[in-house]
């Protein structure tokens, strides 16, 4: 389901540098001038790889979507029990964002930007991939009698995704000073307690 995108090694280097700047000062202060200085080449050279600052953000979102798809497929192949699979899915997300906070910053940066069809599409694709894998495990858990059937599948998916998003937003707003993985896994354990039948 993830959108594949071809990307050059130099573009990956630029994205990594952009990610560092976003982590340090936020997306609003990311400029092509500062990025070119960080890469130690001219703005003109930067434009040979990316058409705009928006283009860099879109590529970051596409890379994140591909990463989610790959990691969720790996978890699905490793964990048969729905409850363990759900926990492993979010442990994977927490581990990834702890190692790559710039991708989380990129997601939340889109909330404060003017509407852009290209960015909106990239965010939609990301959410669809996450929702697809989450819905599959929740549905499997309900069919197995592991998760409650008193709440419709799509409603449970919304609750779990909303909990995850709020946790990540709180982590970002507190300056990433808490252990996002430890706290996040405790939160997911609580969610599992609430939706489990035993």
C-alpha positions, 0 to 999 in steps of 0.5 A: 500500500505504501507509495514507493519513491525513487531517491538518490543517495545525495537526496538522502543526504539532503533529507538527513541534513534537513531532518537535523535542522528540523529537529534543532529549530523546527520546520518553520526555520528550515530554509533552503539557504540554511540547508545549503550551508549545512550541506556546504554547497550553493542553493542552486546546487540544492535546487538540482535535487529538490524543487522546493522546501515543500518537496523535501517535506513530501519526500520525508513523508514518503520515506516514512510511509515506506518505513511504516509499511516495511516495519508493519509487514515485518511485525505481522510476520513475526507475531501471530497473537493479535494483542502481541502484534498490536504491542509490537507494532507500536513498539516499532513506531516508538523505537523509530521516532525515538531514533528519528524525531525529525520525521515526527516533526515533519508530520506535525509541521503540516498542521501549521502550513497552508493547505497543499494538495501534494502534502495532503496526499502524502499525509493521507497515504501515510495515514492509510498505511497505518490505518490498514495495518492497525485495522487488520490486527484489531479485526483479527483480535475481535474475530479471535475473541481477544478484543471486545466486539462491543465497540465497532472495529473502525471506532477501536482503530480511531481510539488507538490511533488517537491515543498514539497521536496524542502521546507523540504530540505530548512528547514533542511539546515537552521537548522530547524530554521523556522516554517516548518508548517506555511511556508509550509502551505503558500507554499501549498496555493500558489500551490493551487492558481496556479493549481486551476481553480477558 
